[in-house]
Amino acid sequence: MLAFHPAITLAAFLLAWASTVVPAWVAAKRELRDKPASLLRAFHVHDFGWL
């Protein structure tokens, strides 16, 4: 019989969330710290008709 353990399930969800969000956040933070002007240059107002 399988048993449901809320604490283990919560820990598993938190670890899964951290393993997907934290690396992406670190990469984005590093990218913005290295060259923010070049990233902003890619988006011009005239590129989007709805702006």
Secondary structure, DSSP 8 states (H G I E B T S, - for coil): -----HHHHHHHHHHHHHHHHHHHHHHHHHHHHH-HHHHHHT--GGG-TT-
